């Protein structure tokens, strides 16, 4: 699925995924720091960022599940 990420001037690809280029532009303008620049990148199924985000969310969900279980 086509989506967009913000590439910050330090080279980092932002974790947040946007459905449209306009949403990504709006998000970047809200997050922009002094003297920082960005580019909006279009990605698809082979996105280099999204697998990391999914893994992190799964780890977080597993930790929440473990902490909510009883020790009986």
C-alpha positions as a printed NumPy array, in Angstrom:
array([[  0.   ,   0.   ,   0.   ],
       [  1.333,   3.412,  -0.955],
       [  2.075,   5.718,   1.972],
       [  4.423,   8.538,   2.97 ],
       [  7.1  ,   9.147,   5.592],
       [  9.121,  12.206,   6.563],
       [ 12.879,  12.007,   5.968],
       [ 14.538,  14.458,   8.384],
       [ 17.71 ,  16.376,   7.521],
       [ 19.703,  14.172,   9.924],
       [ 18.889,  11.204,   7.671],
       [ 16.309,   9.563,   9.935],
       [ 13.081,   8.299,   8.442],
       [ 10.219,   9.216,  10.764],
       [  8.229,   6.298,  12.198],
       [  4.818,   7.815,  11.502],
       [  3.059,   6.641,   8.369],
       [  0.815,   9.052,   6.44 ],
       [ -1.856,   8.131,   3.904],
       [ -1.26 ,  11.176,   1.689],
       [  1.587,  13.514,   0.811],
       [ -0.507,  16.431,   2.146],
       [ -0.89 ,  14.71 ,   5.546],
       [  2.862,  14.104,   5.67 ],
       [  3.592,  17.758,   4.819],
       [  1.211,  18.896,   7.563],
       [  2.779,  16.513,  10.087],
       [  6.289,  17.631,   9.166],
       [  5.413,  21.288,   9.617],
       [  4.053,  20.543,  13.107],
       [  7.19 ,  18.605,  14.117],
       [  9.795,  20.772,  12.402],
       [ 12.602,  21.99 ,  14.671],
       [ 14.73 ,  25.129,  14.239],
       [ 17.154,  24.848,  11.295],
       [ 15.84 ,  21.393,  10.427],
       [ 14.726,  20.4  ,   6.957],
       [ 12.812,  17.435,   5.628],
       [ 11.696,  15.64 ,   2.508],
       [  8.525,  13.636,   2.016],
       [  9.172,  10.145,   0.67 ],
       [  6.653,   7.848,  -0.949],
       [  6.904,   4.182,   0.023],
       [  5.082,   0.973,  -0.778],
       [  5.193,  -2.64 ,   0.343],
       [  8.992,  -2.644,   0.603],
       [  9.073,   0.305,   3.004],
       [ 12.285,   0.229,   5.071],
       [ 10.583,   1.749,   8.142],
       [  7.251,   0.01 ,   8.581],
       [  8.56 ,  -3.466,   9.528],
       [ 10.452,  -1.892,  12.455],
       [  7.319,  -0.106,  13.641],
       [  5.245,  -3.293,  13.48 ],
       [  7.898,  -5.221,  15.442],
       [  8.047,  -2.503,  18.11 ],
       [  4.255,  -2.504,  18.47 ],
       [  4.21 ,  -6.29 ,  18.809],
       [  6.918,  -6.167,  21.5  ],
       [  4.957,  -3.517,  23.378],
       [  1.736,  -5.54 ,  23.151],
       [  3.546,  -8.653,  24.41 ],
       [  4.965,  -6.745,  27.371],
       [  1.516,  -5.41 ,  28.246],
       [  0.101,  -8.927,  28.02 ],
       [  2.814, -10.313,  30.282],
       [  2.361,  -7.614,  32.906],
       [ -1.394,  -8.177,  32.959],
       [ -1.199, -11.916,  33.572],
       [ -1.595, -13.351,  37.03 ],
       [  1.013, -15.496,  38.762],
       [ -1.437, -18.122,  40.006]])
